[in-house]
Each structure stands twice: as C-alpha cells, then as structure tokens.
C-alpha cells in the first residue's frame, strides 16, 4: 500500500500528518473538520499552503467512521491573512533569537502542557516545558506556550536582541495579533458568544502591545519536520508526562536526536 500524507486544514491542530491515526485524532468529532490525503509530501505541502485540495488527481479523501468527507478550507476561512513560513525561509532570517512554541492535549480536552525551543543565532540554546493542566484544551496549551514566549521575547528585545516567535497555531496567533484588537474595542465581547480563554488572552494582549514593534509572531506548520517546532512539541508532552505546573527549563542532555525520539503530541 502506497504511503499517504494527510492534510488537515481545519481540525484541532491544522498541519500535515504522515499516518491516518494521527490525522484522525485532529478531525474526529471536530465540527467543520476539513482534511484530505495525498500521495506525496510535496503535494500535501502545496495543498496545505494554498488551502486547495486539487493538487493531485490521484489523491483521495478518507472518511471518518460514521462521519462525512469534508472540503478544504477556502481563502475566506479563519486562516486568512496568516502566512506560513517554511524551514528554509526561517533559516534565512537574520534574527538573533528564534523561539518555537507548541501546546499539546491528550485527549482534547484533557491533560494539557506547553513547550518551547529557543535558538540563538540559529543554534539550539534551551528547551522549556510546563503549564500543565489536567483539564485543559489544545488551544489553551498553545496560548500558554505563546505567552511564555512573549515573556522571554520582551526580556531579549529590551536587551537589544532581534526576536521572532514561531507558533503552529493560527488560532493562538490570530487571537492575540488580530481578533483581540476588536474584542478590546467592544469591551472584551464578541458577536455570537463568549471569548474562550479570555483572561489569558487579555494578559497576552497587554504583553503583545509592549513588544509588537520589535518582535515578529509568525506561523510555521506543525508536524512537518521543522526542528524547533518538533522540539517544542516534545517538550509539551514532557510537561504532560511530568505534570509540571510551572514553566521550567529542560535539564537533561540536549541530545536532539534522542529528544525527537520522545513521544510526539
């Protein structure tokens, strides 16, 4: 059987997955899930980037048991306006500090944790994990990780360092850099319902206002082999495994190969 690559445009964590079970975890019982399989990684990456499913005539959709096939997100989806950066584009950025963030929840909702990988001058400097919540969600875990990156980014920016933060959650990025502006103007309300994670978003928005002129907050695809993102992912799972409430520095040997062999989120 030919290997397939699964694109999730709308799910718990949008991205590219290398097996059906991983894809299913993102879309099963997720309202409005949009996903499709492709026969090559190149086709999957192009489809994810453009938001279109017609990259390959040989690709097929795989339905969930008891569910229905879904169409890919259109350009009018909530992903509009958020550019995704590739590993090559990131490598070419002349940035002193590159911070990768990720959050995990197993199941969702359930046990949640956050992780962060910090590169200085393109060399891995430190790994961080924590913010464990036994009754968390994936979105909250992503926001917590991004919040911790804001804390570090402000310190480094104040010290004259150029900083970019790479997050694989478009929800987290848009909450803080786009939607919060309007929510604040409306007294922290939105049409159609409550603002989930409101207190955390308010705290983060205040931090973001202080750093936004000096710090870039950018999107990177998750689970496509970008080292910093993969390391942050593993740290989020370490947080869950160790049930670490605080956000602490990883003290074990910085063996990238070994760390990447740990359980992925």
C-alpha positions as CSV (number, residue, x, y, z in Angstrom):
1,X,0.0,0.0,0.0
2,X,1.4,3.4,-1.0
3,X,2.2,5.8,1.8
4,X,-0.1,8.7,2.2
5,X,0.2,12.2,3.7
6,X,-2.8,13.8,5.3
7,X,-3.5,17.5,5.2
8,X,-5.7,19.0,8.0
9,X,-6.9,22.5,7.1
10,X,-9.4,22.6,9.9
11,X,-9.1,20.4,13.0
12,X,-7.6,20.5,16.5
13,X,-4.2,21.3,15.1
14,X,-4.0,22.1,11.4
15,X,-1.0,20.6,9.6
16,X,0.4,17.7,7.7
17,X,0.3,14.2,9.1
18,X,2.2,11.1,8.0
19,X,-0.4,8.5,9.1
20,X,-4.2,8.2,9.2
21,X,-4.4,7.7,13.0
22,X,-2.6,11.0,13.7
23,X,-4.9,12.7,11.2
24,X,-7.9,11.2,12.8
25,X,-7.0,12.5,16.2
26,X,-7.2,16.0,14.8
27,X,-10.5,15.7,12.9
28,X,-12.6,13.0,14.7
29,X,-15.7,14.7,16.2
30,X,-14.3,18.1,15.3
31,X,-17.1,20.3,14.0
32,X,-16.3,21.5,10.4
33,X,-13.2,19.4,10.1
34,X,-11.6,19.7,6.6
35,X,-8.9,17.3,5.5
36,X,-7.7,15.1,2.7
37,X,-5.0,12.6,1.8
38,X,-2.2,13.0,-0.8
39,X,0.3,10.6,-2.4
40,X,3.4,12.7,-1.8
41,X,4.7,15.1,0.8
42,X,5.3,17.7,-1.8
43,X,1.6,17.6,-2.9
44,X,0.5,17.8,0.7
45,X,2.7,20.8,1.5
46,X,1.4,22.6,-1.6
47,X,-2.2,21.8,-0.8
48,X,-1.8,22.9,2.8
49,X,-0.1,26.2,1.8
50,X,-2.7,27.1,-0.8
51,X,-5.7,25.7,1.0
52,X,-6.7,23.8,-2.1
53,X,-7.4,20.1,-2.5
54,X,-6.9,19.7,-6.2
55,X,-3.1,19.5,-6.1
56,X,-3.1,15.8,-7.1
57,X,-5.5,14.0,-9.4
58,X,-4.6,10.8,-7.5
59,X,-5.3,12.0,-4.1
60,X,-8.3,10.7,-2.2
61,X,-10.4,11.7,0.8
62,X,-10.7,9.3,3.7
63,X,-14.0,9.5,5.7
64,X,-14.2,9.1,9.4
65,X,-16.1,6.1,10.6
66,X,-19.7,7.3,10.9
67,X,-18.8,10.7,9.6
68,X,-18.6,12.5,6.2
69,X,-15.9,13.7,3.8
70,X,-15.0,17.4,4.2
71,X,-13.9,20.1,1.8
72,X,-10.7,22.0,2.3
73,X,-10.7,25.5,3.8
74,X,-11.3,28.3,1.4
75,X,-9.4,31.6,1.3
76,X,-12.2,33.1,3.3
77,X,-11.5,30.8,6.2
78,X,-10.2,31.9,9.6
79,X,-6.7,31.2,8.3
80,X,-6.9,34.2,6.0
81,X,-4.1,36.7,6.5
82,X,-1.7,34.4,8.3
83,X,1.4,33.5,6.2
84,X,3.1,30.2,6.9
85,X,6.9,30.2,6.9
86,X,8.9,27.2,5.7
87,X,12.1,25.9,7.4
88,X,14.1,27.4,4.5
89,X,12.5,30.8,4.9
90,X,13.1,30.8,8.7
91,X,16.8,29.7,8.2
92,X,17.4,32.8,6.0
93,X,16.0,35.3,8.6
94,X,18.8,37.3,10.2
95,X,17.2,37.1,13.7
96,X,19.2,36.8,16.9
97,X,16.6,34.8,18.8
98,X,14.1,32.4,17.3
99,X,11.5,31.0,19.7
100,X,9.3,28.0,18.8
101,X,6.2,27.2,20.8
102,X,3.7,24.4,20.9
103,X,1.0,23.0,23.0
104,X,-0.5,19.5,23.4
105,X,-3.6,18.0,25.0
106,X,-4.2,14.3,25.4
107,X,-7.1,13.8,25.0
108,X,-8.6,17.2,23.9
109,X,-10.0,18.4,26.3
110,X,-7.8,16.6,28.9
111,X,-4.2,16.7,30.1
112,X,-2.5,19.7,28.6
113,X,1.0,21.0,28.5
114,X,3.1,23.6,26.8
115,X,6.6,23.6,25.3
116,X,9.2,26.0,23.9
117,X,12.5,25.7,22.0
118,X,14.9,28.7,21.9
119,X,17.6,29.2,19.2
120,X,20.2,31.9,19.5
121,X,22.0,32.7,16.3
122,X,20.4,29.5,14.8
123,X,21.9,27.2,17.5
124,X,19.7,25.5,20.0
125,X,20.2,27.2,23.3
126,X,17.4,25.9,25.6
127,X,14.2,23.9,25.9
128,X,11.3,24.7,28.2
129,X,8.1,22.9,29.4
130,X,5.3,23.3,31.8
131,X,1.9,24.9,32.3
132,X,0.3,21.5,33.0
133,X,-3.5,21.5,33.3
134,X,-5.3,18.2,34.0
135,X,-8.4,19.7,32.5
136,X,-7.0,21.8,29.7
137,X,-7.6,22.1,25.9
138,X,-5.2,22.2,23.0
139,X,-6.0,25.9,22.4
140,X,-5.2,26.9,25.9
141,X,-2.0,24.9,25.8
142,X,-1.0,26.7,22.6
143,X,-1.8,30.1,24.1
144,X,0.2,29.3,27.3
145,X,3.2,28.4,25.2
146,X,2.9,31.6,23.2
147,X,2.5,33.6,26.4
148,X,5.8,32.2,27.8
149,X,7.5,33.2,24.5
150,X,6.2,36.7,25.0
151,X,7.8,36.9,28.4
152,X,11.2,35.8,27.0
153,X,10.8,37.9,23.9
154,X,10.3,41.1,26.0
155,X,13.4,40.5,28.0
156,X,15.5,39.8,25.0
157,X,14.1,42.7,23.0
158,X,14.8,45.1,25.8
159,X,18.4,43.9,25.7
160,X,18.6,44.8,22.0
161,X,18.1,41.4,20.5
162,X,16.0,40.8,17.4
163,X,13.3,38.2,18.1
164,X,10.9,36.1,16.1
165,X,8.4,33.7,17.6
166,X,7.2,30.7,15.6
167,X,3.9,29.1,16.6
168,X,2.0,26.4,14.7
169,X,-1.4,27.5,16.0
170,X,-3.1,30.0,13.8
171,X,-5.8,30.3,16.4
172,X,-3.3,31.5,19.0
173,X,-1.6,33.9,16.7
174,X,-4.9,35.4,15.4
175,X,-6.4,35.7,18.9
176,X,-3.6,38.0,20.0
177,X,-2.5,39.8,16.9
178,X,-5.8,40.3,15.1
179,X,-9.0,39.4,16.9
180,X,-8.1,40.9,20.4
181,X,-8.0,44.4,18.9
182,X,-11.7,44.3,18.0
183,X,-12.7,42.4,21.2
184,X,-11.0,45.1,23.3
185,X,-12.8,47.9,21.5
186,X,-16.1,46.1,22.2
187,X,-15.4,45.8,25.9
188,X,-13.9,42.3,25.5
189,X,-17.1,40.9,23.9
190,X,-17.7,39.3,20.5
191,X,-20.8,38.7,18.4
192,X,-22.1,35.1,18.7
193,X,-20.8,34.0,22.1
194,X,-18.2,34.1,24.8
195,X,-14.5,34.6,24.2
196,X,-12.9,31.4,25.4
197,X,-9.6,31.7,27.4
198,X,-10.5,35.4,27.9
199,X,-8.3,36.2,31.0
200,X,-5.3,34.6,29.4
201,X,-5.9,36.4,26.1
202,X,-6.2,39.7,27.9
203,X,-2.9,39.1,29.7
204,X,-1.2,38.1,26.5
205,X,-2.6,41.0,24.5
206,X,-1.2,43.5,27.0
207,X,2.2,41.8,26.7
208,X,1.9,41.8,22.9
209,X,1.2,45.5,22.8
210,X,4.5,46.1,24.6
211,X,6.6,44.1,22.2
212,X,4.8,44.1,18.8
213,X,7.0,46.8,17.3
214,X,10.2,44.8,17.9
215,X,9.0,41.1,17.9
216,X,7.6,39.1,15.0
217,X,4.9,36.5,15.7
218,X,4.9,34.1,12.7
219,X,3.2,30.8,11.7
220,X,5.0,27.6,11.0
221,X,3.4,24.3,10.1
222,X,3.4,21.6,12.8
223,X,4.5,18.0,12.3
224,X,6.3,18.7,9.0
225,X,9.9,18.2,10.3
226,X,10.8,21.8,11.3
227,X,13.3,21.0,14.1
228,X,12.3,23.8,16.5
229,X,8.6,23.1,16.2
230,X,9.2,19.4,16.7
231,X,11.3,20.0,19.9
232,X,8.7,22.4,21.3
233,X,6.1,19.6,20.6
234,X,8.2,17.1,22.5
235,X,8.5,19.5,25.5
236,X,4.7,19.9,25.6
237,X,4.4,16.2,26.0
238,X,7.2,16.2,28.7
239,X,5.1,18.7,30.6
240,X,2.1,16.4,30.5
241,X,4.2,13.3,31.5
242,X,5.8,15.1,34.4
243,X,2.7,17.1,35.3
244,X,4.8,20.3,35.6
245,X,2.7,23.3,36.7
246,X,5.4,25.9,36.4
247,X,7.3,26.7,33.2
248,X,10.8,25.3,33.6
249,X,14.0,24.8,31.7
250,X,14.7,21.2,30.4
251,X,17.7,20.0,32.4
252,X,18.5,16.7,30.7
253,X,21.2,16.3,28.0
254,X,20.4,18.4,24.9
255,X,20.6,15.4,22.5
256,X,18.3,16.5,19.7
257,X,18.1,13.0,18.2
258,X,17.1,11.5,21.5
259,X,14.6,14.2,22.3
260,X,12.9,13.9,18.9
261,X,12.5,10.2,19.6
262,X,10.3,11.0,22.6
263,X,6.5,10.8,22.2
264,X,5.1,13.4,19.9
265,X,2.0,15.4,20.6
